[in-house]
Amino acid sequence: QVQLVESGGGLVQAGGSLRLSCTASGSIFSINRMGWYRQAPGKQRELVATITGGGMTNYADSVKGRFTISRDNAKNAVYLQMNSLKAEDTAVYYCKLAIVSGLVYDYWGQGTQVTVYS
């Protein structure tokens, strides 16, 4: 059994910063790709950023230069540093981890709300 716990969301003024964390625990051999997604009200869930096991990153165009994804393999954790936040970044943010435990399964975090006000 694997559990993901997200933290770090909140209310922030435009131009501010937040750091999201997602930590996995349980029966984990290793973790392949890690990612952050977000879903705004009335919109589909969209990819924000991903990071491979080798550390290669990919970002949505809307967050390039403002957000940074990183991982700590020893802690089974992935982070999202969000700077220069805009009102349009308001959404529920979810982490997604491809966890190797025998086979490879995708696990989602519970979501954390990020609200940016101007």
PyMOL commands that place a pseudoatom at each C-alpha (Angstrom):
pseudoatom trace, name=CA, resn=GLN, resi=1, chain=A, elem=C, hetatm=0, pos=[0.000, 0.000, 0.000]
pseudoatom trace, name=CA, resn=VAL, resi=2, chain=A, elem=C, hetatm=0, pos=[1.251, 3.461, -0.919]
pseudoatom trace, name=CA, resn=GLN, resi=3, chain=A, elem=C, hetatm=0, pos=[0.161, 6.808, 0.448]
pseudoatom trace, name=CA, resn=LEU, resi=4, chain=A, elem=C, hetatm=0, pos=[0.880, 10.276, -0.915]
pseudoatom trace, name=CA, resn=VAL, resi=5, chain=A, elem=C, hetatm=0, pos=[0.649, 13.370, 1.236]
pseudoatom trace, name=CA, resn=GLU, resi=6, chain=A, elem=C, hetatm=0, pos=[0.697, 16.842, -0.258]
pseudoatom trace, name=CA, resn=SER, resi=7, chain=A, elem=C, hetatm=0, pos=[1.320, 20.088, 1.568]
pseudoatom trace, name=CA, resn=GLY, resi=8, chain=A, elem=C, hetatm=0, pos=[2.225, 23.698, 0.961]
pseudoatom trace, name=CA, resn=GLY, resi=9, chain=A, elem=C, hetatm=0, pos=[-0.826, 25.182, -0.693]
pseudoatom trace, name=CA, resn=GLY, resi=10, chain=A, elem=C, hetatm=0, pos=[-2.452, 28.356, 0.497]
pseudoatom trace, name=CA, resn=LEU, resi=11, chain=A, elem=C, hetatm=0, pos=[-3.492, 31.912, -0.205]
pseudoatom trace, name=CA, resn=VAL, resi=12, chain=A, elem=C, hetatm=0, pos=[-0.875, 34.246, -1.656]
pseudoatom trace, name=CA, resn=GLN, resi=13, chain=A, elem=C, hetatm=0, pos=[-0.803, 37.645, -3.275]
pseudoatom trace, name=CA, resn=ALA, resi=14, chain=A, elem=C, hetatm=0, pos=[0.104, 37.923, -6.936]
pseudoatom trace, name=CA, resn=GLY, resi=15, chain=A, elem=C, hetatm=0, pos=[3.864, 38.051, -7.332]
pseudoatom trace, name=CA, resn=GLY, resi=16, chain=A, elem=C, hetatm=0, pos=[4.397, 35.897, -4.277]
pseudoatom trace, name=CA, resn=SER, resi=17, chain=A, elem=C, hetatm=0, pos=[5.774, 32.402, -3.876]
pseudoatom trace, name=CA, resn=LEU, resi=18, chain=A, elem=C, hetatm=0, pos=[4.702, 29.032, -2.571]
pseudoatom trace, name=CA, resn=ARG, resi=19, chain=A, elem=C, hetatm=0, pos=[6.421, 25.670, -2.320]
pseudoatom trace, name=CA, resn=LEU, resi=20, chain=A, elem=C, hetatm=0, pos=[4.417, 22.497, -2.676]
pseudoatom trace, name=CA, resn=SER, resi=21, chain=A, elem=C, hetatm=0, pos=[5.589, 19.155, -1.331]
pseudoatom trace, name=CA, resn=CYS, resi=22, chain=A, elem=C, hetatm=0, pos=[4.435, 15.629, -2.017]
pseudoatom trace, name=CA, resn=THR, resi=23, chain=A, elem=C, hetatm=0, pos=[5.817, 12.686, -0.067]
pseudoatom trace, name=CA, resn=ALA, resi=24, chain=A, elem=C, hetatm=0, pos=[5.152, 9.018, -0.680]
pseudoatom trace, name=CA, resn=SER, resi=25, chain=A, elem=C, hetatm=0, pos=[5.286, 6.269, 1.914]
pseudoatom trace, name=CA, resn=GLY, resi=26, chain=A, elem=C, hetatm=0, pos=[4.594, 2.566, 1.995]
pseudoatom trace, name=CA, resn=SER, resi=27, chain=A, elem=C, hetatm=0, pos=[5.702, -0.302, -0.201]
pseudoatom trace, name=CA, resn=ILE, resi=28, chain=A, elem=C, hetatm=0, pos=[8.034, 1.549, -2.587]
pseudoatom trace, name=CA, resn=PHE, resi=29, chain=A, elem=C, hetatm=0, pos=[10.994, 0.110, -4.433]
pseudoatom trace, name=CA, resn=SER, resi=30, chain=A, elem=C, hetatm=0, pos=[11.661, 3.223, -6.489]
pseudoatom trace, name=CA, resn=ILE, resi=31, chain=A, elem=C, hetatm=0, pos=[9.850, 6.075, -8.179]
pseudoatom trace, name=CA, resn=ASN, resi=32, chain=A, elem=C, hetatm=0, pos=[10.106, 6.839, -11.866]
pseudoatom trace, name=CA, resn=ARG, resi=33, chain=A, elem=C, hetatm=0, pos=[8.506, 9.969, -13.263]
pseudoatom trace, name=CA, resn=MET, resi=34, chain=A, elem=C, hetatm=0, pos=[7.074, 12.484, -10.804]
pseudoatom trace, name=CA, resn=GLY, resi=35, chain=A, elem=C, hetatm=0, pos=[4.804, 15.307, -11.782]
pseudoatom trace, name=CA, resn=TRP, resi=36, chain=A, elem=C, hetatm=0, pos=[2.545, 18.128, -10.759]
pseudoatom trace, name=CA, resn=TYR, resi=37, chain=A, elem=C, hetatm=0, pos=[-0.818, 18.784, -12.344]
pseudoatom trace, name=CA, resn=ARG, resi=38, chain=A, elem=C, hetatm=0, pos=[-3.475, 21.373, -11.632]
pseudoatom trace, name=CA, resn=GLN, resi=39, chain=A, elem=C, hetatm=0, pos=[-7.173, 21.800, -12.122]
pseudoatom trace, name=CA, resn=ALA, resi=40, chain=A, elem=C, hetatm=0, pos=[-8.931, 25.141, -12.049]
pseudoatom trace, name=CA, resn=PRO, resi=41, chain=A, elem=C, hetatm=0, pos=[-12.704, 25.401, -11.569]
pseudoatom trace, name=CA, resn=GLY, resi=42, chain=A, elem=C, hetatm=0, pos=[-14.537, 24.464, -14.736]
pseudoatom trace, name=CA, resn=LYS, resi=43, chain=A, elem=C, hetatm=0, pos=[-11.365, 23.366, -16.494]
pseudoatom trace, name=CA, resn=GLN, resi=44, chain=A, elem=C, hetatm=0, pos=[-9.673, 20.075, -17.222]
pseudoatom trace, name=CA, resn=ARG, resi=45, chain=A, elem=C, hetatm=0, pos=[-6.700, 18.908, -15.232]
pseudoatom trace, name=CA, resn=GLU, resi=46, chain=A, elem=C, hetatm=0, pos=[-3.488, 20.001, -16.920]
pseudoatom trace, name=CA, resn=LEU, resi=47, chain=A, elem=C, hetatm=0, pos=[0.168, 19.151, -16.630]
pseudoatom trace, name=CA, resn=VAL, resi=48, chain=A, elem=C, hetatm=0, pos=[2.317, 21.703, -14.833]
pseudoatom trace, name=CA, resn=ALA, resi=49, chain=A, elem=C, hetatm=0, pos=[5.721, 20.017, -14.623]
pseudoatom trace, name=CA, resn=THR, resi=50, chain=A, elem=C, hetatm=0, pos=[7.357, 16.603, -14.610]
pseudoatom trace, name=CA, resn=ILE, resi=51, chain=A, elem=C, hetatm=0, pos=[10.720, 15.228, -13.596]
pseudoatom trace, name=CA, resn=THR, resi=52, chain=A, elem=C, hetatm=0, pos=[12.154, 11.864, -14.587]
pseudoatom trace, name=CA, resn=GLY, resi=53, chain=A, elem=C, hetatm=0, pos=[14.163, 9.508, -12.444]
pseudoatom trace, name=CA, resn=GLY, resi=54, chain=A, elem=C, hetatm=0, pos=[17.256, 10.888, -14.124]
pseudoatom trace, name=CA, resn=GLY, resi=55, chain=A, elem=C, hetatm=0, pos=[16.309, 14.456, -13.299]
pseudoatom trace, name=CA, resn=MET, resi=56, chain=A, elem=C, hetatm=0, pos=[15.095, 15.637, -16.689]
pseudoatom trace, name=CA, resn=THR, resi=57, chain=A, elem=C, hetatm=0, pos=[12.364, 18.229, -16.331]
pseudoatom trace, name=CA, resn=ASN, resi=58, chain=A, elem=C, hetatm=0, pos=[9.490, 19.394, -18.464]
pseudoatom trace, name=CA, resn=TYR, resi=59, chain=A, elem=C, hetatm=0, pos=[7.238, 22.396, -17.920]
pseudoatom trace, name=CA, resn=ALA, resi=60, chain=A, elem=C, hetatm=0, pos=[4.017, 23.787, -19.281]
pseudoatom trace, name=CA, resn=ASP, resi=61, chain=A, elem=C, hetatm=0, pos=[4.702, 26.933, -21.275]
pseudoatom trace, name=CA, resn=SER, resi=62, chain=A, elem=C, hetatm=0, pos=[2.552, 28.935, -18.873]
pseudoatom trace, name=CA, resn=VAL, resi=63, chain=A, elem=C, hetatm=0, pos=[4.888, 28.257, -15.930]
pseudoatom trace, name=CA, resn=LYS, resi=64, chain=A, elem=C, hetatm=0, pos=[8.321, 28.163, -17.575]
pseudoatom trace, name=CA, resn=GLY, resi=65, chain=A, elem=C, hetatm=0, pos=[10.752, 30.458, -15.841]
pseudoatom trace, name=CA, resn=ARG, resi=66, chain=A, elem=C, hetatm=0, pos=[8.500, 30.798, -12.789]
pseudoatom trace, name=CA, resn=PHE, resi=67, chain=A, elem=C, hetatm=0, pos=[8.085, 27.254, -11.433]
pseudoatom trace, name=CA, resn=THR, resi=68, chain=A, elem=C, hetatm=0, pos=[10.776, 24.719, -10.588]
pseudoatom trace, name=CA, resn=ILE, resi=69, chain=A, elem=C, hetatm=0, pos=[10.185, 21.028, -9.987]
pseudoatom trace, name=CA, resn=SER, resi=70, chain=A, elem=C, hetatm=0, pos=[12.673, 19.001, -7.968]
pseudoatom trace, name=CA, resn=ARG, resi=71, chain=A, elem=C, hetatm=0, pos=[12.845, 15.631, -6.244]
pseudoatom trace, name=CA, resn=ASP, resi=72, chain=A, elem=C, hetatm=0, pos=[14.505, 13.999, -3.271]
pseudoatom trace, name=CA, resn=ASN, resi=73, chain=A, elem=C, hetatm=0, pos=[14.771, 10.282, -3.918]
pseudoatom trace, name=CA, resn=ALA, resi=74, chain=A, elem=C, hetatm=0, pos=[15.904, 9.526, -0.377]
pseudoatom trace, name=CA, resn=LYS, resi=75, chain=A, elem=C, hetatm=0, pos=[12.667, 11.018, 0.933]
pseudoatom trace, name=CA, resn=ASN, resi=76, chain=A, elem=C, hetatm=0, pos=[10.425, 9.765, -1.895]
pseudoatom trace, name=CA, resn=ALA, resi=77, chain=A, elem=C, hetatm=0, pos=[9.407, 13.376, -2.360]
pseudoatom trace, name=CA, resn=VAL, resi=78, chain=A, elem=C, hetatm=0, pos=[8.744, 15.825, -5.141]
pseudoatom trace, name=CA, resn=TYR, resi=79, chain=A, elem=C, hetatm=0, pos=[8.555, 19.586, -4.785]
pseudoatom trace, name=CA, resn=LEU, resi=80, chain=A, elem=C, hetatm=0, pos=[7.217, 22.484, -6.805]
pseudoatom trace, name=CA, resn=GLN, resi=81, chain=A, elem=C, hetatm=0, pos=[8.676, 25.908, -6.143]
pseudoatom trace, name=CA, resn=MET, resi=82, chain=A, elem=C, hetatm=0, pos=[6.285, 28.497, -7.519]
pseudoatom trace, name=CA, resn=ASN, resi=83, chain=A, elem=C, hetatm=0, pos=[7.491, 32.071, -7.913]
pseudoatom trace, name=CA, resn=SER, resi=84, chain=A, elem=C, hetatm=0, pos=[5.940, 35.164, -9.464]
pseudoatom trace, name=CA, resn=LEU, resi=85, chain=A, elem=C, hetatm=0, pos=[2.512, 33.678, -8.978]
pseudoatom trace, name=CA, resn=LYS, resi=86, chain=A, elem=C, hetatm=0, pos=[-0.374, 34.986, -11.036]
pseudoatom trace, name=CA, resn=ALA, resi=87, chain=A, elem=C, hetatm=0, pos=[-4.129, 34.888, -10.512]
pseudoatom trace, name=CA, resn=GLU, resi=88, chain=A, elem=C, hetatm=0, pos=[-4.371, 32.362, -13.343]
pseudoatom trace, name=CA, resn=ASP, resi=89, chain=A, elem=C, hetatm=0, pos=[-2.251, 29.940, -11.325]
pseudoatom trace, name=CA, resn=THR, resi=90, chain=A, elem=C, hetatm=0, pos=[-5.186, 29.510, -8.943]
pseudoatom trace, name=CA, resn=ALA, resi=91, chain=A, elem=C, hetatm=0, pos=[-6.144, 25.836, -8.939]
pseudoatom trace, name=CA, resn=VAL, resi=92, chain=A, elem=C, hetatm=0, pos=[-6.019, 22.610, -7.007]
pseudoatom trace, name=CA, resn=TYR, resi=93, chain=A, elem=C, hetatm=0, pos=[-2.575, 21.128, -7.483]
pseudoatom trace, name=CA, resn=TYR, resi=94, chain=A, elem=C, hetatm=0, pos=[-2.039, 17.371, -7.571]
pseudoatom trace, name=CA, resn=CYS, resi=95, chain=A, elem=C, hetatm=0, pos=[1.146, 15.354, -7.536]
pseudoatom trace, name=CA, resn=LYS, resi=96, chain=A, elem=C, hetatm=0, pos=[1.392, 12.163, -9.549]
pseudoatom trace, name=CA, resn=LEU, resi=97, chain=A, elem=C, hetatm=0, pos=[4.085, 9.565, -8.967]
pseudoatom trace, name=CA, resn=ALA, resi=98, chain=A, elem=C, hetatm=0, pos=[4.927, 6.496, -11.035]
pseudoatom trace, name=CA, resn=ILE, resi=99, chain=A, elem=C, hetatm=0, pos=[5.850, 4.117, -8.214]
pseudoatom trace, name=CA, resn=VAL, resi=100, chain=A, elem=C, hetatm=0, pos=[7.659, 0.840, -8.729]
pseudoatom trace, name=CA, resn=SER, resi=101, chain=A, elem=C, hetatm=0, pos=[6.386, -1.793, -6.325]
pseudoatom trace, name=CA, resn=GLY, resi=102, chain=A, elem=C, hetatm=0, pos=[6.614, -5.022, -8.248]
pseudoatom trace, name=CA, resn=LEU, resi=103, chain=A, elem=C, hetatm=0, pos=[4.912, -3.400, -11.222]
pseudoatom trace, name=CA, resn=VAL, resi=104, chain=A, elem=C, hetatm=0, pos=[4.683, 0.336, -11.932]
pseudoatom trace, name=CA, resn=TYR, resi=105, chain=A, elem=C, hetatm=0, pos=[1.566, 2.128, -10.794]
pseudoatom trace, name=CA, resn=ASP, resi=106, chain=A, elem=C, hetatm=0, pos=[0.522, 5.768, -10.975]
pseudoatom trace, name=CA, resn=TYR, resi=107, chain=A, elem=C, hetatm=0, pos=[-0.521, 7.319, -7.685]
pseudoatom trace, name=CA, resn=TRP, resi=108, chain=A, elem=C, hetatm=0, pos=[-2.173, 10.706, -7.189]
pseudoatom trace, name=CA, resn=GLY, resi=109, chain=A, elem=C, hetatm=0, pos=[-1.980, 12.981, -4.206]
pseudoatom trace, name=CA, resn=GLN, resi=110, chain=A, elem=C, hetatm=0, pos=[-5.109, 14.306, -2.538]
pseudoatom trace, name=CA, resn=GLY, resi=111, chain=A, elem=C, hetatm=0, pos=[-4.686, 17.799, -3.974]
pseudoatom trace, name=CA, resn=THR, resi=112, chain=A, elem=C, hetatm=0, pos=[-3.797, 21.095, -2.365]
pseudoatom trace, name=CA, resn=GLN, resi=113, chain=A, elem=C, hetatm=0, pos=[-5.494, 24.402, -3.072]
pseudoatom trace, name=CA, resn=VAL, resi=114, chain=A, elem=C, hetatm=0, pos=[-3.455, 27.325, -4.343]
pseudoatom trace, name=CA, resn=THR, resi=115, chain=A, elem=C, hetatm=0, pos=[-5.253, 30.657, -4.495]
pseudoatom trace, name=CA, resn=VAL, resi=116, chain=A, elem=C, hetatm=0, pos=[-3.549, 33.743, -5.894]
pseudoatom trace, name=CA, resn=TYR, resi=117, chain=A, elem=C, hetatm=0, pos=[-5.239, 37.097, -5.382]
pseudoatom trace, name=CA, resn=SER, resi=118, chain=A, elem=C, hetatm=0, pos=[-4.393, 40.403, -6.954]
for i in range(1, 118): cmd.bond("trace and resi %d" % i, "trace and resi %d" % (i + 1))
show_as sticks, trace
zoom trace
